[in-house]
Amino acid sequence: MTEQALVVAAHGSHRNPDSALPTLSHVEAIRDRGCFDQVRTAFWKESPSVRDVLRTIDAETAYVVPLFVSQGYFVDQVLPREFDLGKDDLAGEPTAPEMVYTDPVGTHPAMTDVVAARARRYLDDVPEEDAALAVVGHGTERNPNSADAVYDHVEALRDHTAFAEVDALFMDEAPAVEDILDEFDADDIAVVPLFIADGFHTRDEIPELLGITDDPRSGYPVPGTVDGRRIWYTSAVGTDRLVPDVILERAGDAGADLDRDVEQDQPVRPDAAEAFLSWLDTAPAENGSHSREWGDLLVTVEKDTYELRHRDDHGAAQATLTEQDAETFRWFVRTDDDGRFRPFAGERSLPTGWVLPGLNARELLRAVAAVYPAGIEMWADEPAPVSFRDVAARQTGMYAGVSDLSNTELDNLTTAVCGNCAKRREWEDGDGDLSADTAERAAVATQTTTSDLPCREPCSFVVAAAREILATDSIDEQRPDQPDADVPPGDLTQPANRYRVRYRQARGVTQISD
């Protein structure tokens, strides 16, 4: 067992591909610094899930740093619940690391310096003392800590910078973003959104509220001119290159040793990695090499190296495939062949036509883990399956209603979603008797799913689909028989979304077609 691991916990998104990008980039930067034996991401709405990530760690201590702006619902309730922090009935496995849970990155005093540096960088040659600085937060009556975090940074910026004016603006409370010209007197105003990632709020809503664009889809100028005054709008502060330093400071403040020198981190837990490599090496030989299919991947053992490609490219000559870079492979597999964001790791939309040749064992493990995070550990450990009902019982807030779904609805849902997954589903739908029709379909699905990659707990996309599809599908004004390719696969709010159409097909509302 190694000394220490770092887990950066973030929200992620099934719909917005940019939501996880800062987290992934920051983790790569931290990994290169070499002070942790394992560096992991954990997401609420992507893979690996918060619950799965600890299975990937082999360390005495794991420092969990929430990459969130404020001390709110997710930091105080969701993450501790999913990490099983403070629950005697779920904690304390002999191999489990000691968990050290820190405060969120967004409230660290060092984030004040990041905000200031970002504003100065965008202001170009405008002197700091001639410019105003607006820190934009979301604001909400449901979470007063959201505004408190913004005001804490505003006070510190007033005390430690030379900006002519510093104040807060909010999207959902006063003072409002659209009142920026009334709130500041300076002719040059730097506007820094205190958000972790760029998405609808920072790219669309805020620029429009500021008045620097009428059509956010076409972009906005920097600076934008409104009534003769210049607004220097930055992207989300959480994307800044200085954020990895703040993450490390959070871990260091909690006791992590930041002066260690680890040559290489471990992409997969060592014992699981050894079992996986041994499984590959014992594959039946064909033409002097050994090959195994793993979900939608094909791994071939060639003497002392490995080749990785899509299973659909099994017979293709290596020269006809595009060679991918092992270091950037993680980014490549986030989209499908048409450039659309893949909303869950197991979705059968992995791009084709590529190859990673000549990999060493560590490179192979990192590439496989990039496609199926925590998949090797889940396969090696064979944990007991967790039913949908048990997962639903953990849900709170807007997801609490998924507990009320009938077994028939759940079966239709898993037909729609899990039927398009490369993993072998091993968890149960519900806790009652299925109808004869749904039981027959479930049996057929089980017989035809032969993947060696197991799924032993409903993923977050299944839970999201349960809420979105079943909560709104009955009131759809239009029920298309075919999905619209322009609708993102992760946008479950749209009637023409592929999974909503598949759900309606499963329940017989629309005609099932190829």
TORKEPA-230023 format. One record per residue (C-alpha): x, y, z. Coordinates in Angstrom, 2 decimals. Example, Ala and Ser with C-alpha at 12.3 -4.5 7.8 and 13.67 -1.06 7.14 Angstrom:
2
PT       c1       c2       c3
PT    12.30    -4.50     7.80
PT    13.67    -1.06     7.14
***
This chain:
514
PT       c1       c2       c3
PT     0.00     0.00     0.00
PT     1.31     3.43    -0.94
PT     1.35     6.57     1.18
PT    -1.14     9.07    -0.18
PT    -3.69     9.62    -2.92
PT    -5.57    12.67    -4.11
PT    -9.19    12.66    -5.24
PT   -10.53    15.80    -6.92
PT   -14.32    15.60    -6.66
PT   -16.43    17.60    -9.10
PT   -19.93    17.76   -10.53
PT   -19.50    16.78   -14.17
PT   -22.39    16.66   -16.64
PT   -24.12    14.29   -19.04
PT   -25.06    17.23   -21.22
PT   -22.20    19.73   -21.14
PT   -18.86    18.29   -22.32
PT   -16.97    21.25   -20.88
PT   -18.17    20.71   -17.32
PT   -15.46    18.15   -16.52
PT   -12.66    19.66   -18.62
PT   -11.17    21.89   -15.89
PT   -11.13    18.97   -13.46
PT    -9.41    16.68   -15.96
PT    -6.88    19.35   -16.92
PT    -6.07    20.26   -13.33
PT    -5.60    16.61   -12.38
PT    -3.17    16.13   -15.27
PT    -1.16    19.14   -14.06
PT    -1.12    17.81   -10.49
PT    -0.14    14.33   -11.65
PT     2.88    15.79   -13.44
PT     4.10    17.32   -10.17
PT     4.58    13.84    -8.71
PT     3.67    14.18    -5.04
PT     0.79    11.66    -4.94
PT     0.94     7.94    -5.64
PT    -2.52     8.06    -7.20
PT    -4.36    11.10    -8.55
PT    -8.01    10.56    -9.34
PT   -11.10    12.42   -10.47
PT   -14.55    11.63    -9.09
PT   -17.79    12.96   -10.52
PT   -21.42    13.20    -9.54
PT   -22.61    13.09   -13.17
PT   -19.76    11.35   -15.01
PT   -17.34     8.46   -14.55
PT   -15.75     7.43   -12.34
PT   -18.54     7.99    -9.85
PT   -17.85     9.22    -6.36
PT   -18.70     5.79    -4.99
PT   -16.51     3.89    -7.46
PT   -13.35     5.97    -7.23
PT   -12.24     4.71    -3.82
PT   -12.09     1.23    -5.31
PT    -9.26     2.50    -7.52
PT    -7.07     3.65    -4.62
PT    -4.34     1.73    -2.82
PT    -3.04     4.25    -0.31
PT    -2.94     4.74     3.43
PT    -4.58     8.17     3.13
PT    -6.82     9.67     0.46
PT    -7.27    13.46     0.41
PT   -10.61    14.39    -1.11
PT   -10.74    17.97    -2.41
PT   -14.15    19.21    -3.66
PT   -13.73    21.32    -6.81
PT   -16.76    23.46    -6.00
PT   -17.22    27.19    -5.52
PT   -18.95    27.22    -2.14
PT   -19.86    25.20     0.93
PT   -23.30    24.18    -0.28
PT   -25.58    21.22    -0.89
PT   -23.12    19.07    -2.83
PT   -20.16    19.70    -0.55
PT   -22.11    19.36     2.69
PT   -24.53    16.56     1.79
PT   -24.06    14.78    -1.52
PT   -20.31    14.12    -1.52
PT   -20.10    12.97     2.14
PT   -23.05    10.65     1.53
PT   -21.59     9.13    -1.64
PT   -18.13     8.78    -0.11
PT   -19.77     7.10     2.90
PT   -18.12     9.60     5.22
PT   -19.23     9.24     8.80
PT   -21.42     6.18     8.21
PT   -20.42     3.37    10.52
PT   -22.39     0.77     8.62
PT   -20.62     1.45     5.33
PT   -17.11     2.53     6.32
PT   -14.15     0.65     7.69
PT   -13.20    -1.99     5.12
PT    -9.73    -3.32     6.01
PT    -8.19    -2.07     2.75
PT   -10.03     1.27     2.71
PT    -7.81     4.37     2.97
PT    -8.17     6.94     5.69
PT   -10.39     9.63     4.19
PT    -9.45    13.28     4.68
PT   -12.20    15.54     3.36
PT   -11.27    19.17     2.80
PT   -13.25    22.37     2.33
PT   -14.04    23.30    -1.29
PT   -11.48    24.92    -3.55
PT   -13.65    27.96    -4.22
PT   -13.58    29.18    -0.62
PT    -9.80    28.94    -0.19
PT    -8.19    32.38     0.34
PT    -5.77    31.64    -2.51
PT    -8.70    31.73    -4.95
PT    -8.80    35.49    -4.34
PT    -5.38    35.71    -5.97
PT    -6.62    33.59    -8.88
PT    -9.56    35.97    -9.44
PT    -7.26    38.99    -9.36
PT    -4.69    37.39   -11.68
PT    -7.41    36.44   -14.15
PT    -8.79    39.98   -14.22
PT    -5.33    41.49   -14.75
PT    -4.59    39.03   -17.54
PT    -7.73    40.00   -19.45
PT    -7.40    43.74   -18.87
PT    -4.42    43.79   -21.19
PT    -2.72    47.21   -20.83
PT    -5.41    48.87   -18.68
PT    -3.84    49.87   -15.33
PT    -5.40    48.08   -12.39
PT    -6.10    51.32   -10.53
PT    -8.14    52.60   -13.49
PT   -10.38    49.53   -13.70
PT   -13.25    48.07   -11.72
PT   -13.57    44.38   -10.89
PT   -16.90    42.56   -10.74
PT   -17.01    39.05    -9.28
PT   -20.08    37.23   -10.57
PT   -21.79    34.47    -8.62
PT   -24.92    32.48    -9.21
PT   -26.69    33.42    -6.01
PT   -29.70    31.56    -4.68
PT   -32.03    31.80    -1.71
PT   -31.64    28.05    -1.23
PT   -27.93    28.36    -0.48
PT   -26.77    31.58     1.22
PT   -23.22    30.18     1.23
PT   -23.15    30.71    -2.53
PT   -23.26    34.50    -2.10
PT   -21.07    34.43     1.02
PT   -18.19    32.89    -0.95
PT   -18.40    35.71    -3.51
PT   -18.50    38.44    -0.87
PT   -15.54    36.92     1.00
PT   -13.43    37.24    -2.15
PT   -14.73    40.74    -2.81
PT   -13.65    41.90     0.66
PT   -10.21    40.38     0.24
PT    -9.82    41.91    -3.22
PT   -10.67    45.33    -1.83
PT    -8.02    44.95     0.85
PT    -5.21    43.48    -1.23
PT    -5.52    44.86    -4.76
PT    -5.43    48.29    -6.34
PT    -8.63    48.04    -8.39
PT   -10.61    51.27    -8.35
PT   -13.79    49.41    -7.44
PT   -14.55    45.82    -6.44
PT   -18.03    44.43    -5.94
PT   -20.25    41.39    -6.45
PT   -22.92    40.74    -9.07
PT   -25.35    37.82    -9.16
PT   -27.55    36.00   -11.61
PT   -30.39    35.17    -9.22
PT   -30.25    37.93    -6.63
PT   -29.31    41.59    -6.25
PT   -27.14    43.30    -7.29
PT   -27.92    41.81   -10.69
PT   -25.49    41.19   -13.54
PT   -27.60    43.28   -15.93
PT   -27.21    46.32   -13.64
PT   -23.43    46.37   -14.02
PT   -23.26    49.93   -15.41
PT   -25.28    51.21   -12.48
PT   -23.10    49.44    -9.93
PT   -19.72    50.68   -11.21
PT   -18.33    54.06   -12.30
PT   -15.14    53.00   -14.08
PT   -14.93    53.02   -17.87
PT   -13.16    49.64   -17.83
PT   -14.76    46.80   -15.88
PT   -13.21    43.34   -15.55
PT   -15.89    40.70   -14.98
PT   -14.79    37.37   -13.51
PT   -17.45    34.63   -13.08
PT   -16.87    32.62    -9.91
PT   -17.80    29.32   -11.55
PT   -15.76    26.13   -11.84
PT   -16.45    25.37   -15.51
PT   -17.78    27.09   -18.59
PT   -21.31    26.20   -19.57
PT   -24.68    27.78   -20.29
PT   -24.40    30.34   -17.48
PT   -20.93    31.62   -18.33
PT   -20.99    31.31   -22.13
PT   -24.59    32.26   -22.88
PT   -26.53    33.81   -20.04
PT   -23.99    36.13   -18.41
PT   -22.63    37.67   -21.66
PT   -26.20    38.42   -22.72
PT   -27.08    39.91   -19.33
PT   -23.96    42.09   -19.53
PT   -25.14    43.40   -22.89
PT   -21.99    42.47   -24.79
PT   -23.86    40.15   -27.20
PT   -27.37    39.58   -28.52
PT   -26.54    36.09   -29.75
PT   -24.21    34.17   -27.39
PT   -23.94    31.33   -29.91
PT   -21.92    33.61   -32.18
PT   -19.57    34.55   -29.35
PT   -18.83    37.92   -27.76
PT   -16.03    40.48   -28.02
PT   -13.40    41.04   -25.33
PT   -13.65    43.79   -24.46
PT   -17.30    44.39   -25.25
PT   -18.49    47.98   -25.41
PT   -21.77    48.98   -23.74
PT   -22.83    52.65   -23.68
PT   -19.25    53.69   -24.40
PT   -17.75    51.64   -21.53
PT   -15.60    48.55   -21.92
PT   -16.45    45.24   -20.26
PT   -13.61    42.73   -20.09
PT   -15.42    39.44   -19.52
PT   -13.32    36.39   -18.64
PT   -14.22    32.71   -18.78
PT   -14.94    30.78   -15.56
PT   -12.30    31.28   -12.89
PT   -12.22    27.51   -12.27
PT   -10.57    27.03   -15.66
PT    -7.57    29.14   -14.68
PT    -4.10    27.59   -14.85
PT    -3.47    28.60   -11.23
PT    -6.28    26.42    -9.82
PT    -4.09    23.27    -9.46
PT    -2.01    25.25    -6.95
PT    -5.13    25.92    -4.90
PT    -6.16    22.27    -5.02
PT    -2.72    21.31    -3.72
PT    -2.93    23.94    -1.01
PT    -6.23    22.46     0.17
PT    -4.63    19.02     0.33
PT    -1.51    20.38     2.00
PT    -3.54    22.24     4.61
PT    -5.24    18.92     5.39
PT    -1.93    17.16     5.98
PT    -0.76    15.92     2.57
PT     2.99    15.88     1.98
PT     3.53    18.04    -1.10
PT     7.31    17.62    -1.08
PT     7.29    13.94    -2.03
PT     8.72    12.87    -5.38
PT     6.72    10.08    -7.00
PT     8.19     9.02   -10.34
PT     4.89     7.79   -11.78
PT     1.41     7.58   -10.37
PT    -0.58     4.35   -10.63
PT    -3.42     4.56   -13.19
PT    -5.07     1.37   -11.86
PT    -4.96    -0.16    -8.38
PT    -1.90    -2.48    -8.44
PT    -3.52    -5.80    -7.55
PT    -6.38    -5.21   -10.02
PT    -3.87    -4.19   -12.69
PT    -1.88    -7.40   -12.14
PT    -5.03    -9.52   -12.44
PT    -6.10    -7.74   -15.62
PT    -2.71    -8.08   -17.31
PT    -2.57   -11.76   -16.37
PT    -6.03   -12.25   -17.89
PT    -4.81   -10.66   -21.11
PT    -1.66   -12.79   -21.20
PT    -3.65   -16.01   -20.84
PT    -5.96   -15.27   -23.77
PT    -6.06   -17.98   -26.48
PT    -3.20   -17.52   -28.95
PT    -3.94   -16.65   -32.56
PT    -1.15   -16.03   -35.10
PT     1.37   -15.63   -32.30
PT    -0.59   -13.01   -30.32
PT    -3.26   -12.98   -27.62
PT    -6.40   -10.83   -27.84
PT    -9.25   -10.06   -25.47
PT   -12.37    -7.98   -25.94
PT   -13.17    -5.65   -23.06
PT   -16.42    -3.81   -23.56
PT   -15.96    -2.08   -26.91
PT   -12.17    -2.40   -26.71
PT    -9.89    -5.00   -28.23
PT    -6.56    -5.57   -26.48
PT    -3.85    -7.56   -28.25
PT    -0.71    -8.81   -26.51
PT     2.31    -8.70   -28.81
PT     5.50    -9.94   -27.13
PT     6.34    -7.24   -24.57
PT     3.84    -4.63   -25.77
PT     0.11    -4.17   -26.19
PT    -2.10    -2.84   -28.94
PT    -5.48    -1.22   -28.23
PT    -8.25    -0.56   -30.75
PT   -12.05    -0.62   -31.09
PT   -13.45    -4.15   -31.21
PT   -15.26    -3.28   -34.47
PT   -11.84    -2.76   -36.09
PT   -10.77    -6.31   -35.24
PT    -9.70    -7.31   -38.74
PT    -8.44    -3.94   -39.97
PT    -4.80    -3.57   -40.93
PT    -2.99    -1.35   -38.45
PT    -1.86     0.95   -41.29
PT    -5.49     1.73   -42.15
PT    -6.24     3.04   -38.63
PT    -5.34     6.45   -37.21
PT    -2.69     6.23   -34.53
PT    -3.75     8.01   -31.35
PT    -1.49     9.49   -28.68
PT    -1.69     7.59   -25.40
PT    -1.24    10.83   -23.44
PT    -4.23    12.56   -25.05
PT    -6.43     9.48   -25.49
PT    -8.58    10.52   -22.52
PT    -9.82    13.55   -24.48
PT   -10.34    11.65   -27.71
PT   -12.80     9.12   -26.25
PT   -15.11    11.78   -24.81
PT   -16.80    12.18   -28.21
PT   -18.20     9.78   -30.79
PT   -17.45     9.46   -34.52
PT   -19.68    12.47   -35.22
PT   -18.02    14.66   -32.59
PT   -20.93    14.42   -30.13
PT   -20.25    14.22   -26.41
PT   -20.71    10.71   -25.00
PT   -22.92    11.07   -21.90
PT   -21.83     7.90   -20.10
PT   -18.69     5.78   -20.27
PT   -20.32     2.53   -21.33
PT   -22.35     4.02   -24.19
PT   -21.87     2.12   -27.42
PT   -20.66     5.23   -29.18
PT   -16.92     4.85   -28.70
PT   -15.24     6.25   -31.83
PT   -13.80     3.77   -34.31
PT   -10.93     3.77   -36.79
PT    -8.07     4.36   -34.32
PT    -5.23     2.35   -32.82
PT    -2.77     2.66   -29.93
PT     0.20     0.42   -30.83
PT     3.31    -0.47   -28.86
PT     1.93     0.33   -25.41
PT     3.71    -0.68   -22.25
PT     1.64    -2.02   -19.37
PT     1.19     1.35   -17.66
PT     0.18     3.08   -20.90
PT    -2.35     0.35   -21.63
PT    -3.87     0.55   -18.15
PT    -4.20     4.33   -18.37
PT    -5.86     4.10   -21.80
PT    -8.32     1.42   -20.69
PT    -9.12     3.39   -17.53
PT    -9.73     6.48   -19.68
PT   -12.46     4.63   -21.56
PT   -13.92     2.73   -18.60
PT   -12.94     4.49   -15.35
PT   -12.81     2.09   -12.38
PT   -13.79    -0.74   -14.75
PT   -10.71    -2.88   -14.11
PT   -11.08    -2.59   -10.35
PT   -14.80    -3.40   -10.53
PT   -14.01    -6.48   -12.65
PT   -11.26    -7.65   -10.31
PT   -13.16    -7.10    -7.05
PT   -16.51    -8.55    -8.11
PT   -18.46    -6.55    -5.51
PT   -22.06    -7.46    -4.78
PT   -24.48    -5.81    -7.24
PT   -26.46    -2.83    -5.95
PT   -30.07    -2.71    -7.11
PT   -31.75     0.30    -8.64
PT   -34.00     0.52    -5.56
PT   -30.99     0.82    -3.26
PT   -29.45     3.52    -5.45
PT   -32.78     5.35    -5.68
PT   -33.09     5.32    -1.88
PT   -29.88     7.37    -1.66
PT   -31.22    10.11    -3.93
PT   -32.32    13.45    -2.52
PT   -33.63    16.73    -3.88
PT   -34.97    16.60    -7.41
PT   -33.93    12.95    -7.83
PT   -35.84    11.62    -4.83
PT   -38.87    10.81    -7.01
PT   -37.10     8.03    -8.90
PT   -37.87     5.75    -5.96
PT   -41.54     5.77    -7.00
PT   -41.01     4.17   -10.42
PT   -42.77     0.89   -11.06
PT   -40.85    -2.22   -12.05
PT   -42.35    -2.06   -15.53
PT   -41.20     1.53   -15.96
PT   -37.75     0.55   -14.74
PT   -37.56    -2.33   -17.18
PT   -38.50    -0.04   -20.07
PT   -35.89     2.43   -18.88
PT   -33.10    -0.14   -18.70
PT   -34.11    -1.43   -22.14
PT   -33.72     2.12   -23.45
PT   -30.47     3.06   -21.70
PT   -28.67    -0.14   -20.69
PT   -29.49    -1.71   -24.04
PT   -27.03     0.77   -25.55
PT   -24.23     0.04   -23.07
PT   -21.12    -2.08   -23.64
PT   -21.14    -3.31   -20.05
PT   -22.86    -6.43   -18.74
PT   -25.61    -5.33   -16.37
PT   -25.64    -7.38   -13.18
PT   -27.90    -5.27   -10.96
PT   -31.63    -5.78   -10.60
PT   -34.31    -3.38   -11.77
PT   -36.58    -3.47    -8.75
PT   -37.91    -5.53    -5.90
PT   -41.14    -7.07    -7.22
PT   -42.49    -9.38    -9.88
PT   -42.16    -8.25   -13.48
PT   -44.93    -8.69   -15.99
PT   -44.57   -11.68   -18.31
PT   -43.63    -9.37   -21.20
PT   -40.96    -7.42   -19.34
PT   -39.59   -10.56   -17.69
PT   -39.17   -12.18   -21.11
PT   -37.35    -9.11   -22.49
PT   -35.12    -8.97   -19.42
PT   -34.19   -12.65   -19.87
PT   -33.33   -12.12   -23.53
PT   -31.20    -9.08   -22.67
PT   -29.31   -11.06   -20.04
PT   -28.63   -13.94   -22.43
PT   -27.31   -11.68   -25.20
PT   -25.07    -9.52   -23.01
PT   -21.72   -11.32   -22.93
PT   -19.31    -8.48   -22.19
PT   -16.48    -9.22   -19.79
PT   -16.91    -5.70   -18.42
PT   -19.45    -5.81   -15.58
PT   -21.84    -3.10   -14.38
PT   -22.80    -3.80   -10.79
PT   -24.61    -0.57    -9.90
PT   -26.85     1.81   -11.89
PT   -24.78     4.69   -13.21
PT   -25.72     8.34   -12.74
PT   -27.02     8.53   -16.29
PT   -29.62     5.85   -15.54
PT   -30.76     7.85   -12.52
PT   -30.88    11.07   -14.55
PT   -32.79     9.32   -17.32
PT   -35.25     7.96   -14.78
PT   -36.02    11.45   -13.59
PT   -36.07    13.28   -16.92
PT   -37.73    10.72   -19.15
PT   -40.36     9.50   -16.74
PT   -41.13    12.89   -15.22
PT   -41.74    14.69   -18.51
PT   -42.38    12.16   -21.27
PT   -46.12    11.92   -20.60
PT   -46.56    15.62   -21.39
PT   -44.56    15.68   -24.62
PT   -46.53    17.57   -27.24
PT   -44.63    15.82   -30.01
PT   -43.45    12.24   -29.86
PT   -41.10    11.59   -32.77
PT   -40.58     7.99   -33.86
PT   -36.90     8.62   -34.58
PT   -34.25    10.51   -32.60
PT   -32.92    13.81   -33.91
PT   -29.17    13.55   -34.53
PT   -28.83    17.25   -33.66
PT   -30.11    16.64   -30.11
PT   -27.16    15.82   -27.83
PT   -27.43    12.26   -26.46
PT   -27.10    13.63   -22.94
PT   -29.88    16.21   -23.29
PT   -32.71    14.18   -21.82
PT   -35.06    17.17   -21.76
PT   -35.72    16.97   -25.52
PT   -38.51    14.71   -26.86
PT   -36.30    13.74   -29.83
PT   -33.42    12.66   -27.58
PT   -32.30     9.14   -28.53
PT   -32.96     7.72   -25.06
PT   -36.40     9.27   -24.76
PT   -37.32     7.82   -28.15
PT   -35.91     4.42   -27.13
PT   -37.93     4.57   -23.92
PT   -41.14     5.27   -25.81
PT   -40.30     2.41   -28.16
PT   -39.77     0.08   -25.19
PT   -43.18     0.91   -23.77
PT   -44.83     0.63   -27.20
PT   -45.74     4.30   -27.67
PT   -43.83     4.58   -30.96
PT   -42.97     2.05   -33.62
PT   -39.71     0.25   -32.94
PT   -37.38     0.47   -35.91
PT   -33.78    -0.34   -36.71
***
